[in-house]
Amino acid sequence: MIETVQGLLATLFSFYDSIFQPLLAASPYYALAFFSVGLAGAFSLIYWRFLDIERQKELKEKLNKQQEKMKEARENEKTDKVSEHMTKSLELNQKFMMLNLKPMLVTMLFVGLFFPWLGATFSPNLDLQERNGMMTGELEYASETVPVEVNNGNNTYMVADGEEIRPGESFEAHGFTWEFRGVKEGGGFFSSSEGLKANVAAVFVPLPFSIWYVGGALNWLGFYILMAMPLTFGFRRMLGIA
C-alpha cells in the first residue's frame, strides 16, 4: 500500500515539476507567492462549496446566545443554569464541528496531493552515495542540478561550489539561499529510497533572532503561512464564510 502511494506521488511530483518549472525558475519567491494565493483561494472555494453557510451562521448565533446566558448565570451565581447552558453550548459546538468536517476532509485531500511536493521542492532530502571516501549527491531545483559532497564523520559538513557548510549554516545555489540542516538515515514515507540523506531548506525570510524549532529563518512553510493566513481570511470574507 505504501509503495503504491509512493509511486503515485512520484508520478504526481514529476507532473508538477514539468508544469511549474518556468515559474520555479523565475523566482522561488514568486513561485511560493503564486502557490500561496492559489491554495488560499482553492481552500476558501472548497469551504464555500461544501459548507452549509446558512446553517453555520445559525449555529454560531445560537452558540453566542448560549454563551451570553451562561455568562449572565455565572454573574447571578445560578449554578444549575450555568450547567444547563454549558451542556447546550457543548452540543452546539459538536454540531458546528461536524458541519465543518466535510470541507475539512476535502481540504486535507488537497493538502495531501500538493504539500508533499512543495516540501520536496523547497526542503529536499538529497540522496547520498559514497564515492572516494565522500558522500555525493545533487541539489535539484527547477530542472537544474548542483553537485554537493557531504562528510558525515565526527565533523559533519557539506561542500557546495567549493565552500564548506556546517549544519545550520547557509549557502547559495540556484540563485537563492539554502540552509544545510544535517544528515539523516532512511527514506521516510514520501521517499522509496533508503540510505543517508542530506536535508537542505530554502531560506525565504531571515529573522533577526533565532526562534525555537523555527531557527533563524522562515522556510517555505513559514513563508506560506505568513502569506496564506491573511489571504484566506480575505477570501472567506468575500465568500461570506465565517
C-alpha positions in Angstrom: 0.0 0.0 0.0 2.8 2.4 1.0 4.7 1.6 -2.2 1.6 2.3 -4.3 1.1 5.7 -2.7 4.8 6.5 -3.1 4.6 5.6 -6.8 1.5 7.8 -7.3 3.3 10.7 -5.5 6.4 10.2 -7.6 4.3 10.5 -10.8 2.4 13.5 -9.4 5.7 15.2 -8.4 7.1 14.7 -11.9 3.9 16.2 -13.4 4.1 19.2 -11.0 7.9 19.7 -11.9 7.1 19.8 -15.6 4.2 22.3 -15.5 5.6 24.6 -12.8 9.3 24.6 -13.9 9.1 28.0 -15.6 7.5 29.5 -12.5 10.1 27.9 -10.2 12.9 29.1 -12.4 11.7 32.7 -12.5 11.9 33.1 -8.7 11.3 31.0 -5.6 9.5 34.0 -4.0 7.2 34.5 -7.0 6.6 30.7 -7.1 5.7 30.4 -3.5 3.6 33.6 -3.5 1.7 32.1 -6.5 1.1 28.9 -4.7 0.0 30.7 -1.5 -2.6 32.8 -3.4 -3.8 29.8 -5.4 -4.1 27.4 -2.4 -5.7 30.0 -0.2 -8.3 30.7 -2.9 -8.8 26.9 -3.5 -9.3 26.1 0.1 -11.7 29.0 0.5 -13.7 27.8 -2.5 -13.8 24.3 -1.1 -15.4 25.6 2.1 -17.8 27.8 0.1 -18.8 24.7 -2.0 -19.1 22.0 0.7 -20.1 24.1 3.8 -23.7 24.9 4.6 -23.0 28.6 5.3 -26.6 29.4 6.4 -26.6 26.6 8.9 -23.1 27.6 10.1 -24.4 31.2 10.8 -27.5 29.8 12.6 -25.4 27.6 14.9 -22.9 30.4 15.6 -25.8 32.8 16.6 -27.3 30.1 18.9 -23.8 29.4 20.4 -23.2 33.1 21.1 -26.6 33.4 22.8 -25.9 30.4 25.0 -22.5 31.8 26.0 -24.2 35.1 26.9 -26.8 33.3 29.0 -24.0 31.3 30.7 -22.1 34.4 31.5 -25.2 36.0 33.0 -26.0 32.9 35.0 -22.4 32.9 36.4 -22.7 36.6 37.4 -26.0 35.8 39.2 -24.5 32.7 40.8 -27.1 30.4 39.3 -25.1 27.1 39.2 -27.8 25.0 37.8 -28.4 27.4 34.9 -24.6 27.6 34.2 -24.5 23.8 33.9 -27.6 23.8 31.6 -26.2 26.4 29.3 -22.8 24.8 29.2 -24.4 21.5 28.1 -26.3 23.2 25.3 -23.1 25.1 24.3 -21.2 21.8 24.0 -23.9 20.3 21.9 -23.9 23.3 19.6 -20.1 23.1 19.4 -20.3 19.5 18.4 -22.8 20.3 15.6 -20.6 23.2 14.5 -17.6 20.9 14.2 -19.5 18.2 12.3 -20.7 20.8 9.9 -17.1 21.7 9.1 -16.0 18.0 8.8 -16.8 17.6 5.1 -15.0 20.6 3.8 -12.1 19.9 6.2 -11.7 16.3 4.7 -11.8 17.7 1.1 -9.1 20.3 2.1 -6.9 17.6 3.7 -7.1 15.6 0.5 -6.0 18.6 -1.5 -3.2 19.2 1.0 -2.0 15.6 0.7 -1.8 15.9 -3.1 0.2 19.2 -3.1 2.1 20.0 0.1 4.4 17.0 -0.1 5.7 18.3 -3.5 6.2 21.8 -2.0 8.2 20.2 0.8 10.3 18.1 -1.6 10.9 21.2 -3.8 11.8 23.7 -1.2 13.2 21.4 1.6 14.5 18.3 -0.2 16.3 15.3 1.3 19.3 14.7 -1.1 20.1 11.1 -1.8 23.8 10.4 -0.9 26.1 7.8 -2.4 29.7 7.0 -1.3 32.4 7.9 -3.7 36.1 8.2 -3.0 35.5 8.4 0.8 32.9 11.2 0.4 29.2 11.1 0.2 28.0 12.8 -3.0 24.5 14.0 -4.1 22.7 16.6 -6.2 20.6 19.5 -5.2 17.9 19.8 -7.9 15.6 22.8 -8.4 13.6 23.8 -11.5 15.2 21.0 -13.6 18.7 22.2 -12.8 21.2 20.4 -10.5 24.1 21.4 -8.3 26.5 18.7 -7.2 27.3 18.5 -3.4 29.6 16.5 -1.3 29.0 15.6 2.4 31.4 14.5 5.0 29.4 12.6 7.6 32.2 11.8 10.1 32.8 13.3 13.5 32.8 16.8 12.0 29.8 16.8 9.6 29.9 19.3 6.8 28.7 19.8 3.2 30.7 21.1 0.2 28.8 23.1 -2.4 30.7 25.1 -5.1 33.9 24.6 -3.2 32.5 26.0 0.1 32.3 24.0 3.3 29.0 24.4 5.1 28.3 23.2 8.6 24.8 22.2 9.8 22.8 25.4 10.5 24.9 27.4 8.0 23.7 28.7 4.7 25.0 28.6 1.1 23.9 30.0 -2.3 22.6 27.7 -5.1 20.1 28.1 -7.9 20.1 31.8 -7.4 19.0 31.9 -3.8 19.9 30.8 -0.2 19.7 27.3 1.3 20.3 26.1 4.8 22.2 22.9 5.4 20.3 21.1 8.2 22.3 18.0 8.5 22.4 14.3 7.5 19.8 11.6 8.4 19.2 8.0 7.8 16.2 6.4 6.0 13.8 7.3 3.2 10.6 8.3 5.1 7.0 7.9 3.8 7.4 10.2 0.8 10.6 8.6 -0.4 11.1 5.0 -1.7 14.9 5.1 -1.4 16.8 4.3 1.8 20.3 5.3 2.9 21.9 8.5 4.0 20.2 11.8 3.0 21.3 15.4 3.4 18.5 17.8 4.3 18.6 21.4 3.0 15.9 24.0 3.1 15.3 27.2 1.1 15.7 30.3 3.2 12.8 32.7 2.5 12.8 35.3 5.3 15.9 35.7 7.5 15.0 36.5 11.1 16.8 39.0 13.3 16.9 36.3 16.1 16.5 32.6 16.4 13.2 31.1 17.4 12.8 27.7 18.9 12.0 25.0 16.3 11.9 27.6 13.5 15.5 28.7 13.7 17.0 31.9 12.3 14.9 32.0 9.2 11.5 31.2 7.8 11.5 28.2 5.4 8.9 27.6 2.7 6.2 26.5 5.2 6.7 29.6 7.4 6.6 31.9 4.4 3.5 30.1 3.0 1.7 30.5 6.4 2.7 34.2 6.6 1.1 34.9 3.2 -1.8 32.4 3.3 -3.4 33.4 6.6 -4.4 37.0 5.6 -5.3 35.8 2.1 -7.5 33.0 3.4 -9.2 35.5 5.8 -9.8 37.9 2.9 -11.2 35.2 0.5 -13.5 33.8 3.1 -14.9 37.3 3.9 -15.5 37.8 0.2 -17.4 34.5 0.0 -19.3 35.1 3.3 -17.7 32.3 5.2 -17.2 32.9 9.0 
